[in-house]
């Protein structure tokens, strides 16, 4: 059999497919039958994995065409800040390009420890733990801190990393309606008292741009003895008196047990962290598979995040400008007649509804020099396809008004707004 399989690999694709599917069920069948992406490419409506050749933060070059970026999570515009770049270069020269090992064994450096101390202080917690990706934080933490004697309560619009973290846990999962605190309480009431209760929610919801009703959630959690994890991926640098997140925004930092954050948005890098009480973080540090069995965050990235955090604290005017830009766009998009849902943050959905119409609007906007993100089911409900737009402190008013002009033209052409 080994010889036969070795020979099959050398044969043509069509013969390989036939060899397996005639006699056995082939695990690749689902891949062979997947044609949706190829069809979209053939008709010019494939919006993913675009080949960005250059980026200046608010501008990108796709092929030989420039577009204004309205799809990035670079909220404070720090990815091109000279101090952030220089900090990364210095660490690259000092430590090399990578650590080639788990933090548990040989991949832990002083910069990781320094970043953890500063993050814990920033979000008002005793300790923090840095991971190599934000996805790995939720995947690892949720599945590690809960077991079969616990129940996870998760908002239906939570990020995929939360969904997968709950899936990998041994705990049963109760999904409640989006920001529906009555539904959450109903599910807590029906949970036997011998089970631990763990509520997980995004701070800013990444598709709709609304904020968790944290005061109500905290009151319910206290009533039923539940612990709380808030995912501040899109909140750090955006919400809070110092950009310190959702809990600080509501003055409820001491009521939220775990604060999760990522570096791939306002902090201008990649990676993530969890912050909370020292015993809990120490437990996670020695039990979470997604930190124990993966390489440490590269030095250049770690140093860049440290510098970005310093700038967030030092330059609050960036956050003020971000909100000025976001409020301008919310006001003007509504005046144009677009449905932007309940957004109350710099994440502003332009809700189209129909999936094909969403792709058509996306295509016309990109041709006009405006980069947006089309989002369809299952990331949103089937009848709520949308263009996800997000804004930066570094967008100029000239850039934003150009984008609004293109939105108006395309919206009228595609009949998703009423002509004036």
C-alpha positions in Angstrom: 0.0 0.0 0.0 2.8 2.4 0.8 4.3 1.9 -2.6 0.9 2.4 -4.3 0.3 5.6 -2.4 3.8 6.9 -3.2 3.1 6.3 -6.9 -0.3 8.0 -6.7 1.2 11.2 -5.6 3.2 11.4 -8.8 0.1 11.0 -11.0 -2.2 13.7 -12.4 -4.7 15.4 -10.1 -7.7 13.9 -11.8 -6.4 10.3 -11.5 -5.6 10.8 -7.8 -9.1 12.0 -7.2 -10.6 9.0 -9.1 -8.3 6.4 -7.4 -9.6 7.3 -4.0 -13.3 8.2 -4.6 -14.2 5.0 -6.6 -13.1 2.7 -3.8 -13.1 4.7 -0.6 -14.6 7.9 0.8 -12.1 10.6 0.1 -11.5 13.2 2.8 -10.6 15.6 -0.1 -14.1 15.4 -1.6 -15.3 18.6 0.1 -12.3 20.4 -1.4 -12.8 19.1 -4.9 -16.5 20.2 -4.8 -15.7 23.7 -3.6 -16.0 26.0 -6.5 -17.5 29.2 -5.0 -14.2 31.1 -4.8 -13.3 30.2 -8.4 -16.7 31.3 -9.7 -16.3 34.6 -7.9 -12.9 35.1 -9.4 -14.2 34.3 -12.9 -16.9 37.0 -12.6 -14.5 39.6 -10.9 -16.2 39.5 -7.5 -13.7 37.8 -5.4 -12.9 40.2 -2.5 -10.4 38.2 -0.4 -6.6 37.8 -0.2 -6.1 40.9 -2.3 -2.5 41.5 -3.4 -1.5 44.6 -1.5 1.8 45.8 -3.0 2.4 48.8 -0.7 0.8 50.4 2.3 1.2 53.9 3.8 -1.4 53.2 6.5 -4.4 55.1 5.1 -3.4 54.4 1.5 -2.7 51.0 -0.1 -1.5 50.0 -3.6 -3.4 47.0 -5.1 -1.7 46.1 -8.4 -1.0 49.5 -9.9 -4.1 51.2 -8.4 -4.2 53.2 -5.2 -7.1 53.0 -2.7 -8.0 54.7 0.6 -8.0 52.0 3.3 -11.3 51.8 5.1 -10.9 48.2 6.1 -8.0 48.3 8.5 -8.0 47.9 12.3 -5.0 50.3 12.6 -7.2 52.6 14.6 -4.5 55.0 15.9 -2.4 54.8 12.7 0.7 53.5 14.6 1.9 50.9 12.1 4.0 53.5 10.3 5.0 55.6 13.3 8.8 56.1 13.1 9.3 55.3 16.7 7.4 52.0 16.4 9.5 51.0 13.4 12.7 52.0 15.0 12.0 50.0 18.2 11.3 46.9 16.0 14.6 47.4 14.1 16.6 47.8 17.3 15.1 44.5 18.7 15.7 42.7 15.4 19.4 43.6 15.5 19.7 42.7 19.2 17.7 39.4 19.4 17.5 38.3 15.8 14.4 37.5 13.7 12.8 34.9 15.9 13.0 32.9 19.1 12.5 29.4 17.6 11.1 28.0 20.8 8.2 28.1 23.3 8.3 30.7 26.0 8.1 27.9 28.5 11.5 26.6 27.5 13.8 28.8 25.5 11.7 31.5 23.9 11.1 33.9 26.7 13.0 37.2 26.7 13.1 40.3 28.8 10.9 42.2 26.4 8.0 39.7 26.9 8.2 40.3 30.7 8.4 44.0 30.3 5.4 44.1 28.0 3.4 42.0 30.4 4.1 44.3 33.3 3.1 47.4 31.3 -0.1 45.8 29.9 -1.2 44.7 33.3 -0.7 48.2 34.6 -2.4 49.7 31.6 -5.7 47.7 32.0 -5.6 47.8 35.8 -4.9 44.1 36.6 -2.3 42.3 38.7 -0.7 40.3 36.0 -0.8 39.8 32.2 0.4 37.0 29.9 1.5 37.5 26.3 0.7 35.1 23.5 1.9 34.9 19.9 -1.5 35.6 18.4 -4.8 37.1 19.7 -6.7 34.0 18.4 -4.5 31.8 20.5 -5.4 33.8 23.6 -9.1 33.0 23.4 -8.6 29.5 22.1 -6.3 28.6 24.9 -7.6 30.6 27.8 -11.3 29.7 27.5 -10.6 26.0 26.9 -8.1 25.9 29.8 -10.0 27.8 32.5 -13.3 25.8 32.1 -14.1 22.1 32.2 -17.0 19.8 32.2 -18.2 21.1 35.6 -18.6 24.7 34.2 -20.9 26.4 31.7 -19.8 29.0 29.2 -22.2 31.8 28.3 -21.3 33.4 24.9 -22.9 36.3 23.0 -24.0 35.1 19.5 -21.9 37.8 17.8 -18.7 37.0 19.6 -15.5 36.6 17.6 -14.6 33.2 16.1 -11.7 32.8 18.5 -14.2 32.8 21.4 -16.5 30.4 19.6 -13.6 28.0 19.0 -12.2 28.4 22.5 -15.6 27.3 23.8 -15.7 24.5 21.3 -12.4 23.1 22.5 -13.4 23.4 26.1 -15.1 20.4 27.8 -17.7 22.8 29.2 -21.3 23.0 27.7 -21.9 26.3 25.9 -25.0 28.5 26.2 -25.2 31.1 23.4 -27.4 34.1 24.2 -28.9 36.7 21.8 -26.7 39.6 20.9 -26.4 42.0 23.8 -29.6 40.6 25.2 -29.1 40.6 28.9 -32.6 39.1 29.6 -31.7 36.1 27.5 -28.4 35.8 29.4 -30.1 35.9 32.7 -32.6 33.3 31.6 -29.8 30.9 30.8 -28.0 31.6 34.1 -31.2 30.9 36.0 -31.6 27.5 34.4 -28.0 26.5 35.1 -27.6 24.2 38.2 -25.8 25.8 41.1 -23.1 23.1 41.1 -21.8 24.4 37.8 -19.3 27.2 37.5 -20.5 30.1 35.3 -18.2 31.8 32.8 -19.5 34.7 30.7 -17.5 35.7 27.6 -18.2 38.8 25.4 -16.6 41.1 23.0 -16.1 44.6 24.2 -16.6 46.2 20.8 -18.3 43.8 18.4 -16.1 43.6 15.4 -18.9 43.5 12.7 -21.6 45.7 14.1 -19.5 48.2 15.9 -21.6 48.3 19.0 -20.4 48.0 22.6 -21.3 45.3 25.1 -23.9 46.4 27.7 -21.3 45.8 30.4 -23.0 47.4 33.4 -26.0 45.1 32.9 -23.8 42.1 32.3 -21.8 42.8 35.5 -25.0 43.1 37.6 -26.3 39.8 36.3 -22.9 38.1 36.8 -22.7 39.3 40.4 -26.3 38.0 41.0 -25.5 34.5 39.8 -21.9 34.1 40.8 -20.4 34.2 37.3 -16.9 35.1 36.2 -16.4 37.5 33.2 -14.0 37.6 30.3 -14.1 40.7 28.0 -12.4 40.6 24.6 -11.0 44.0 24.1 -9.4 43.3 20.7 -11.1 46.3 19.2 -11.4 48.4 22.4 -7.8 49.0 23.4 -6.7 52.4 22.2 -10.3 53.2 21.4 -12.5 53.0 24.5 -11.7 54.2 28.1 -10.3 57.4 29.5 -6.8 56.4 28.5 -7.6 54.0 25.7 -7.6 51.3 28.4 -10.6 49.4 27.1 -14.3 48.6 27.7 -14.1 48.0 31.5 -12.4 51.3 32.0 -14.9 53.0 29.7 -17.6 52.0 32.1 -15.5 52.4 35.3 -15.9 48.7 35.9 -12.3 47.4 35.7 -12.5 45.8 39.2 -15.8 44.0 38.2 -14.3 42.2 35.1 -12.2 39.2 36.0 -10.3 38.7 32.8 -9.4 41.3 30.1 -8.2 40.0 26.7 -6.5 42.2 24.1 -4.7 41.9 20.8 -1.8 43.7 19.3 -3.0 43.6 15.7 -5.3 46.6 16.0 -4.3 49.8 17.8 -1.0 48.3 19.1 0.3 48.0 15.5 1.7 44.4 15.6 0.5 40.9 16.1 -0.1 38.8 19.2 -2.3 39.1 22.2 -2.6 38.9 26.0 -4.8 38.0 28.9 -4.8 40.0 32.2 -6.3 39.3 35.6 -5.5 38.2 39.1 -2.0 36.8 39.7 -3.1 33.2 40.7 -5.3 32.9 37.6 -2.6 34.2 35.2 0.0 31.9 36.8 -2.4 28.9 36.3 -2.9 29.8 32.7 0.8 30.4 32.2 1.5 26.7 33.2 -1.5 25.0 31.6 -2.5 26.8 28.4 -1.5 24.8 25.4 -1.5 27.7 23.0 1.3 29.4 24.8 3.2 26.3 26.0 3.3 24.6 22.5 4.0 27.6 20.3 7.0 29.8 19.7 7.4 33.1 21.6 6.3 36.4 20.0 9.2 37.6 17.8 11.4 40.3 19.4 10.9 43.0 16.8 7.1 42.6 17.1 7.3 42.7 20.9 9.4 45.8 21.0 7.1 47.5 18.5 4.1 46.8 20.6 5.9 48.2 23.7 6.6 51.4 21.8 3.0 51.6 20.5 1.6 51.2 24.0 3.9 54.0 25.2 2.6 56.3 22.4 -1.1 55.5 23.2 -0.5 56.7 26.7 1.6 59.7 25.7 -0.6 61.0 22.8 -4.3 60.9 23.8 -4.9 63.4 20.9 -4.7 60.4 18.6 -7.7 58.8 20.2 -9.6 62.1 20.1 -8.9 62.4 16.3 -10.0 58.8 15.8 -13.4 59.7 17.3 -13.7 62.9 15.4 -13.2 60.9 12.1 -15.6 58.1 13.2 -18.3 60.6 14.3 -18.0 62.5 11.0 -18.4 59.3 9.0 -21.4 58.0 11.0 -23.2 61.3 10.6 -22.5 61.7 6.8 -23.2 58.0 5.9 -26.6 58.3 7.7 -27.4 61.6 5.9 -26.6 59.8 2.6 -29.3 57.2 3.4 -27.1 54.2 4.3 -28.1 51.8 7.0 -25.2 51.7 9.5 -27.0 49.7 12.2 -26.3 50.5 15.9 -22.6 51.4 15.5 -21.3 53.6 18.3 -17.6 53.1 17.6 -15.0 53.6 14.8 -16.3 50.3 13.3 -19.1 51.3 11.0 -21.0 48.6 9.1 -22.8 49.6 5.8 -25.6 47.1 5.8 -26.7 46.0 2.3 -28.6 42.8 3.1 -28.4 40.9 -0.2 -25.1 39.0 -0.6 -24.6 39.6 -4.3 -25.5 43.2 -4.0 -22.9 43.6 -1.3 -20.2 42.2 -3.6 -21.3 44.6 -6.4 -21.1 47.6 -4.1 -17.7 46.5 -2.8 -16.4 46.1 -6.4 -17.6 49.5 -7.5 -16.1 51.2 -4.4 -12.8 49.5 -4.9 -12.8 50.5 -8.6 -13.4 54.1 -7.4 -10.4 53.9 -5.0 -12.1 53.0 -1.7 -11.1 49.8 0.1 -13.9 48.2 2.3 -14.4 44.7 3.7 -17.5 42.7 2.4 -18.9 40.4 5.1 -21.4 37.7 4.4 -22.9 34.7 6.3 -21.8 33.0 8.5 -19.9 36.0 9.9 -23.3 37.9 9.9 -26.9 36.6 9.6 -27.8 35.6 6.0 -30.0 38.6 5.3 -27.5 41.1 6.9 -24.5 41.1 4.5 -22.6 44.3 4.9 -19.5 46.3 4.1 -17.4 46.6 7.2 -15.6 50.0 7.4 -13.3 51.1 10.1 -11.4 54.4 10.6 -8.0 55.7 11.7 -6.8 58.7 13.5 -4.6 59.4 10.5 -7.3 59.6 7.9 -7.5 63.2 6.7 -10.8 65.0 6.2 -10.0 65.2 2.5 -9.7 61.4 2.3 -12.9 60.8 4.2 -14.9 63.2 2.1 -13.6 61.6 -1.1 -14.8 58.2 0.3 -18.2 59.7 1.1 -18.4 61.1 -2.4 -17.8 57.6 -3.8 -20.2 56.0 -1.4 -22.9 58.4 -2.6 -22.2 57.7 -6.3 -22.1 53.9 -5.9 -25.0 53.8 -3.5 -27.2 55.6 -6.0 -26.0 53.4 -8.9 -26.6 50.2 -7.0 -29.9 51.5 -5.6 -29.0 50.9 -2.0 -29.7 54.5 -1.1 -32.4 56.8 -2.5 -31.2 59.5 -4.9 -31.6 63.0 -3.5 
